[in-house]
């Protein structure tokens, strides 16, 4: 399983069945979209917690030929900022390094 390349750095090698999204830098509480192999899409949301941890939510979707979108998996975990995490999905796993962008405090 591979993922499309984008502005974030991606790992050049992943174990079979593992999709490595690399560093995921998203604003707090926003969704990022990633294209996976097999006609699947991956949506990721990072939510910063006050203890330097982050809630990582992933939704794996597939849209069929009729335009119907189905949720294949919806894993969620809590991780430390900058620590690589692995989330199990139906056909393997998605790994990423969560780095939420926090709004500047006033």
Secondary structure, 3 states (H helix, E strand, C coil): CCECCCCCCCCCCCCCCEEEEEEECCECCCEEEEEECCCEEEEEEEEECCCCEEEEEEEEEEECCCCCEEEEECCEEEEECCCEEEEEECCEEEEEEECCECCCCC
